[in-house]
């Protein structure tokens, strides 16, 4: 079996699409027909480019969403206002670096709402639009290709949309479980694998949950995994993947919680495939944590083998060597070559040049082929 390649989900939105996404996010007037046309055009192109680059498990690039962690406020009730972002713990004492990063990556102009009322499902129309556009793009440019769609995990929603309504974190989670369950099941019923984005299990230790002690954070993370499992109880584990990360930005990352502190919690989650950072300078060494962990035979590892914070294009030989590490742990049939994080986590925000995205994904395929030949 050929080693599969994939990525974390988000792709650059481009200059044409970004203003439309931000206008809709800000509640400004926009042309709905033009929006749909531009998104469809972008998804068509993204699927074609993924297939051309040799990606074997493709996504719609989350191109119909302003961001991976805030899009649900147009689908659910209970969210409102705007809360300014708290700097990540590693960047807080470095104001000059924060300015430099903003100049390079762009500003995060999306709405950061808080939870101000009961969370309930209002509409899944935007999801059905995403599915329709993705299916059309696959029919045009990716027939027979395996595909996945992203969705925010319950814990991710709590980490980005601060609770200002519920008496406890657990009460907030309980309503999110009920509100998001249908989205998860709809994606799988449409024929796609479901990817649950879970930076709340790692990154949020130094971002959204940074005011908690480490023990409090670990309890929160465990509760988030329980919520994820409850919300996906009706979905087969092999139809799901989850992504954990420490943040897709070029900061010091010296406040990142070590993988060994959270891996047992991560492995309690139901999704069979786990995507994680394994290429950047702060986390590449943690392949040994996966080697030493008690991995269930049902788990598939999808390590990040290319960095999504740098425009360096990794050499295919380096990628092959990284694959071989993980194949030595679980066998090559349980390894999927992936990326550290998304290439376009928010509209108008990101360091990677769009053209470099496709070069990196092509190198990923080339490296997987080298590893396949040797293994």
C-alpha positions in Angstrom: 0.0 0.0 0.0 1.4 3.4 -1.0 2.0 5.8 1.9 -0.8 8.3 1.9 -0.2 12.0 2.1 -2.6 14.7 3.5 -2.5 18.0 5.3 -4.3 19.6 8.2 -7.0 21.3 6.2 -6.8 25.0 5.8 -5.4 26.5 2.6 -4.6 30.1 1.7 -7.8 32.0 0.8 -6.3 34.4 -1.7 -6.8 38.2 -2.2 -10.1 37.7 -4.1 -11.8 35.6 -1.4 -10.5 37.1 1.8 -12.4 40.4 1.7 -15.7 38.5 1.1 -15.1 36.2 4.0 -14.2 39.1 6.3 -17.3 41.2 5.2 -19.6 38.3 6.0 -17.9 37.7 9.3 -18.3 41.3 10.3 -22.0 41.3 9.4 -21.4 43.7 6.4 -23.4 43.7 3.2 -22.1 41.3 0.6 -23.3 39.7 -2.6 -24.3 36.1 -1.7 -24.2 34.8 -5.3 -20.8 36.4 -5.9 -19.6 34.9 -2.6 -20.7 31.4 -3.6 -19.2 31.8 -7.1 -15.8 32.9 -5.7 -15.7 30.2 -3.0 -16.6 27.5 -5.6 -13.8 28.7 -7.9 -11.3 28.6 -5.0 -12.4 25.1 -3.9 -12.2 23.8 -7.5 -8.7 25.2 -7.8 -7.6 23.9 -4.4 -8.8 20.4 -5.1 -7.1 20.4 -8.5 -3.8 21.6 -7.0 -3.8 19.1 -4.2 -4.3 16.3 -6.7 -1.6 17.7 -8.9 0.8 17.8 -5.9 0.1 14.1 -5.2 -2.0 14.6 -2.1 -4.0 11.4 -1.6 -6.4 12.6 1.1 -7.7 16.1 0.2 -9.9 18.8 1.8 -11.9 21.8 0.6 -9.2 24.0 2.2 -11.9 25.4 4.6 -12.2 28.1 1.9 -15.8 28.9 2.8 -14.9 29.8 6.4 -13.2 32.8 7.8 -11.3 30.6 10.2 -11.2 27.1 11.6 -12.1 28.1 15.2 -14.7 30.9 14.9 -16.9 29.9 11.9 -19.5 28.2 14.1 -20.9 31.5 15.4 -22.9 31.8 12.1 -24.4 28.3 12.7 -25.0 28.4 16.5 -26.8 30.7 18.9 -25.3 32.0 22.1 -22.3 33.9 20.8 -21.9 37.7 20.5 -19.7 40.7 20.9 -15.9 40.8 20.3 -13.2 40.0 22.8 -9.7 41.2 22.1 -7.1 38.4 21.9 -4.9 37.7 24.9 -1.3 37.4 23.7 0.2 33.9 23.8 2.3 33.4 26.9 5.5 33.1 24.9 4.8 36.3 23.0 3.4 38.4 25.8 6.8 39.7 27.0 8.0 40.3 23.5 6.1 43.3 22.1 8.6 44.0 19.3 8.4 40.5 18.0 4.6 40.6 18.1 4.7 43.7 15.8 7.1 42.0 13.4 4.9 38.9 13.2 1.8 41.0 12.6 3.7 42.8 9.8 4.7 39.5 8.2 1.6 37.4 8.8 -1.2 40.0 8.7 -3.7 40.9 11.4 -6.4 38.7 12.7 -9.4 40.7 11.6 -12.1 38.1 12.3 -14.7 38.4 15.0 -13.7 36.8 18.4 -17.1 36.4 20.0 -17.8 35.2 23.5 -20.5 32.8 24.7 -23.2 35.1 26.1 -26.2 32.8 26.0 -27.4 29.2 25.6 -25.6 27.4 22.7 -28.0 25.7 20.3 -27.9 24.7 16.6 -29.6 27.4 14.5 -28.7 26.4 10.9 -26.5 24.0 9.0 -27.1 25.8 5.7 -23.4 27.0 5.5 -22.2 23.4 6.0 -24.5 22.1 3.3 -23.0 24.8 1.0 -19.5 23.7 1.9 -20.4 20.1 1.1 -22.1 21.0 -2.2 -19.0 23.0 -3.3 -16.6 20.4 -2.2 -18.5 17.6 -3.9 -18.6 19.6 -7.1 -14.9 20.2 -7.0 -14.2 16.5 -6.4 -16.4 15.6 -9.3 -14.5 18.0 -11.5 -11.0 17.5 -10.4 -10.7 14.7 -7.9 -12.9 11.7 -8.7 -12.1 8.7 -6.6 -9.8 10.7 -4.2 -10.3 10.2 -0.5 -11.6 13.4 1.1 -12.0 15.0 4.6 -13.7 18.0 6.0 -12.7 20.0 9.1 -14.9 20.8 12.1 -14.2 22.5 15.4 -14.1 20.2 18.4 -16.2 21.1 21.4 -13.0 22.0 23.4 -11.7 24.2 20.6 -14.9 26.2 20.7 -14.6 26.8 24.5 -10.9 27.9 24.1 -11.7 30.5 21.5 -15.2 31.7 22.5 -14.8 32.6 26.1 -17.6 31.4 28.5 -19.5 34.4 29.9 -22.8 32.6 30.4 -22.5 29.1 31.8 -21.9 28.3 35.5 -19.0 25.9 34.6 -16.8 24.7 31.8 -18.6 21.3 31.8 -22.0 23.0 31.4 -20.7 24.9 28.5 -19.3 21.8 26.9 -22.5 19.8 27.4 -24.6 22.3 25.2 -21.8 22.4 22.6 -21.9 18.6 22.3 -25.6 18.7 21.5 -25.2 21.7 19.2 -22.3 20.3 17.1 -23.3 16.6 16.9 -25.3 17.0 13.8 -22.5 18.9 12.0 -20.1 16.0 12.7 -22.6 13.4 11.6 -23.6 15.3 8.5 -20.0 15.5 7.2 -19.5 11.7 7.6 -22.9 10.9 6.1 -21.9 13.1 3.1 -19.1 10.6 2.4 -16.2 12.5 3.9 -13.9 11.7 6.8 -14.4 14.1 9.7 -11.4 16.0 11.0 -11.8 17.4 14.5 -9.4 20.3 15.2 -8.2 20.1 18.8 -5.5 22.7 19.6 -7.3 23.0 22.9 -5.4 19.9 24.0 -2.0 21.6 23.6 -1.8 25.1 22.3 -4.5 26.4 24.6 -2.3 25.8 27.6 -0.4 29.0 26.6 -3.3 30.8 24.9 -7.0 30.4 25.7 -6.5 28.6 29.0 -3.2 30.2 30.0 -4.6 31.5 33.3 -5.1 28.0 34.5 -2.5 26.0 36.4 -1.1 23.0 34.6 -3.2 20.6 36.6 -6.3 22.6 35.9 -5.5 22.6 32.2 -5.1 18.8 32.2 -8.5 18.5 33.8 -10.0 20.8 31.2 -8.3 18.9 28.4 -9.7 15.6 29.7 -13.2 17.1 29.9 -12.8 18.3 26.3 -11.9 14.8 25.2 -14.9 13.3 27.0 -17.1 15.9 25.2 -15.6 15.0 21.8 -16.2 11.4 22.4 -19.8 12.0 23.4 -20.5 14.2 20.4 -19.1 11.6 18.0 -20.5 8.5 19.7 -22.4 7.5 16.5 -19.5 7.9 14.1 -17.0 5.0 13.5 -13.6 5.8 14.8 -11.9 4.9 11.5 -13.9 7.7 9.8 -12.4 10.3 12.1 -9.1 12.1 12.5 -8.1 14.7 15.0 -5.4 17.4 14.9 -3.4 18.7 17.9 -0.9 21.5 17.7 0.8 24.2 19.7 0.0 27.1 17.4 0.8 27.9 13.8 3.0 31.0 14.4 6.8 31.6 14.5 7.2 32.5 18.1 9.6 31.1 20.8 7.1 28.4 21.8 9.1 28.0 25.0 5.8 27.9 26.9 4.4 24.9 25.0 3.3 22.1 27.2 5.4 19.0 26.4 3.6 16.2 24.5 4.4 13.7 27.2 2.1 15.6 29.6 -0.9 15.4 27.3 -0.4 12.3 25.2 -2.5 10.0 27.5 -5.4 12.4 27.3 -5.0 12.6 23.5 -5.1 8.9 23.1 -8.4 8.6 25.0 -10.1 10.4 22.1 -12.1 8.2 19.7 -10.7 9.3 16.3 -8.4 6.6 14.8 -6.0 9.0 13.1 -4.0 11.6 15.0 -2.3 14.5 13.2 0.3 16.3 15.2 3.4 18.6 14.9 6.6 16.7 14.2 8.6 18.9 11.9 9.3 22.2 13.7 12.3 22.8 16.0 10.2 22.7 19.2 8.5 19.4 18.7 10.4 17.2 16.2 12.2 15.5 19.0 8.9 14.2 20.4 8.8 11.3 18.0 10.3 9.5 20.9 7.2 10.2 23.0 5.1 8.4 20.4 7.6 5.5 20.4 7.4 5.1 24.1 3.6 5.6 24.4 1.2 2.7 24.8 -0.4 3.1 21.4 -3.6 1.1 20.7 -3.3 -1.0 17.5 -6.2 1.0 16.0 -4.4 4.3 16.0 -2.9 5.7 12.8 -0.2 8.3 13.1 -0.2 11.3 10.8 2.9 13.3 11.8 3.6 16.7 10.5 6.6 16.3 8.2 6.7 19.8 6.8 6.6 23.0 8.8 3.8 25.4 8.0 5.6 28.5 9.6 8.5 28.6 7.1 8.8 29.1 3.4 11.6 26.6 3.3 10.6 23.7 1.1 11.8 20.6 3.0 14.0 18.2 1.0 12.2 15.0 0.1 15.0 13.0 1.7 14.4 14.7 5.0 10.7 13.9 4.7 11.5 10.3 3.9 13.7 10.0 7.0 11.0 11.5 9.2 8.5 9.0 7.8 10.8 6.1 8.5 11.0 7.1 12.2 7.3 6.7 12.6 7.1 3.6 10.4 9.6 2.1 12.8 7.1 2.7 15.6 3.8 1.5 14.1 4.6 0.1 10.6 4.3 2.0 7.3 0.6 1.0 6.9 -0.3 3.0 10.0 1.5 6.2 8.9 0.1 9.1 6.9 2.5 11.8 5.8 1.0 15.2 6.9 1.8 18.8 7.8 2.4 20.4 11.1 -0.6 22.7 10.9 -2.8 24.5 8.3 -1.5 26.8 5.6 -4.3 29.3 6.0 -5.8 29.1 9.5 -7.6 32.4 9.2 -8.5 34.6 6.2 -5.8 37.2 5.5 -3.5 35.7 8.1 -0.4 33.5 7.5 3.2 33.5 6.5 3.4 30.9 3.8 3.3 32.2 0.2 0.4 30.4 -1.6 2.7 29.1 -4.3 5.0 27.6 -1.7 2.1 25.6 -0.3 1.9 23.5 -3.4 5.7 23.1 -3.6 5.7 21.8 0.0 2.9 19.4 -0.7 4.6 18.1 -3.8 7.8 17.5 -1.8 5.7 15.6 0.8 4.6 13.3 -1.9 8.1 12.8 -3.2 9.4 12.1 0.3 6.6 9.6 0.9 7.6 7.8 -2.4 11.2 7.6 -1.3 10.3 6.2 2.0 7.9 3.7 0.4 10.6 2.4 -1.9 12.9 1.8 1.1 10.3 0.4 3.4 
